[in-house]
């Protein structure tokens, strides 16, 4: 581990079973449960976890994932229970879109492929 590098990202989730299914199907993440209220993930490029919570998810950090085929992953996310918040758009250096997962966490996916 290196000082000052992102090492772990934690999210809230209303349903751990749903959130694990979503991220497994869309991105191939693996999960380890730590009791009934917490699960950690790996195979994502950074370690993190989801804490079971009844509270609404608001103003979370925007985590940006990479994928070389935005159209395919956007369709996978939508068909797996995610909501596309901002469809694919261009920006200097690439394209991206924003989505929310089944618990309301907002993330983005970007690509340098046009």
C-alpha positions in Angstrom: 0.0 0.0 0.0 1.1 3.5 -0.7 0.5 6.6 1.4 -2.0 9.1 -0.1 -3.4 6.7 -2.7 -7.0 5.7 -2.8 -7.1 2.3 -1.0 -10.8 1.7 -0.1 -14.1 3.1 -1.1 -17.2 2.6 1.1 -20.8 2.9 0.0 -24.2 2.5 1.7 -26.7 -0.1 0.4 -30.3 -0.7 1.1 -30.1 -4.4 0.1 -26.7 -6.2 0.1 -28.0 -9.2 -1.9 -29.2 -6.8 -4.7 -26.1 -4.7 -4.7 -23.8 -7.8 -4.9 -25.7 -9.2 -7.8 -25.6 -5.9 -9.6 -21.8 -5.3 -9.3 -21.1 -9.0 -10.0 -23.1 -9.0 -13.2 -22.0 -5.6 -14.5 -18.3 -5.6 -13.5 -17.3 -9.0 -12.3 -16.6 -7.9 -8.7 -16.2 -10.5 -6.0 -17.6 -10.1 -2.5 -16.8 -11.2 1.1 -19.5 -10.9 3.7 -18.5 -9.7 7.2 -21.7 -10.3 9.1 -25.2 -9.4 7.9 -24.6 -5.7 7.6 -21.3 -5.4 5.6 -19.7 -6.9 2.5 -16.4 -6.0 1.0 -15.5 -6.1 -2.7 -12.4 -6.8 -4.8 -11.5 -7.2 -8.5 -12.5 -3.6 -9.0 -9.1 -1.9 -9.2 -9.5 -0.7 -5.6 -10.8 -2.4 -2.4 -14.1 -1.2 -0.9 -17.3 -2.2 0.8 -21.0 -1.7 1.2 -22.6 -1.1 4.6 -26.3 -2.0 5.0 -28.2 1.2 5.7 -31.8 2.4 5.8 -30.7 6.1 5.3 -31.0 7.6 1.8 -27.7 7.8 -0.1 -26.8 11.5 -0.8 -23.8 13.3 -2.0 -21.5 10.3 -2.2 -18.1 10.5 -3.8 -18.2 10.1 -7.6 -16.3 7.0 -8.4 -15.3 6.7 -12.0 -14.8 3.3 -13.6 -13.1 2.6 -16.9 -14.6 0.5 -19.8 -13.5 0.4 -23.4 -17.0 -0.2 -24.7 -19.4 2.4 -23.2 -22.4 1.3 -25.1 -22.2 -2.3 -24.0 -21.6 -1.5 -20.3 -24.3 1.1 -20.3 -26.8 -1.4 -21.7 -25.7 -4.0 -19.1 -26.1 -1.5 -16.3 -29.6 -0.6 -17.4 -30.7 -4.2 -17.8 -29.3 -5.2 -14.4 -31.3 -2.7 -12.4 -29.1 0.5 -12.7 -30.5 3.8 -13.7 -28.7 5.9 -16.4 -28.5 9.5 -14.9 -26.5 11.1 -17.7 -26.3 9.3 -21.1 -22.9 9.0 -22.8 -21.4 12.4 -23.5 -18.0 13.6 -24.8 -15.4 15.6 -22.9 -11.8 16.4 -23.6 -10.0 13.1 -23.5 -12.9 10.8 -23.9 -16.5 10.0 -23.2 -18.5 8.9 -20.1 -21.9 8.4 -18.6 -23.3 8.5 -15.1 -25.5 5.9 -13.5 -27.0 5.0 -10.1 -26.9 1.6 -8.7 -29.9 -0.1 -7.1 -29.2 1.6 -3.8 -28.9 5.1 -5.3 -25.1 5.5 -5.4 -24.0 7.6 -8.3 -21.0 6.5 -10.3 -19.6 7.1 -13.8 -17.9 5.0 -16.5 -15.5 6.6 -18.9 -13.5 5.5 -21.9 -10.8 7.0 -24.1 -12.2 5.1 -27.0 -14.4 7.1 -29.4 
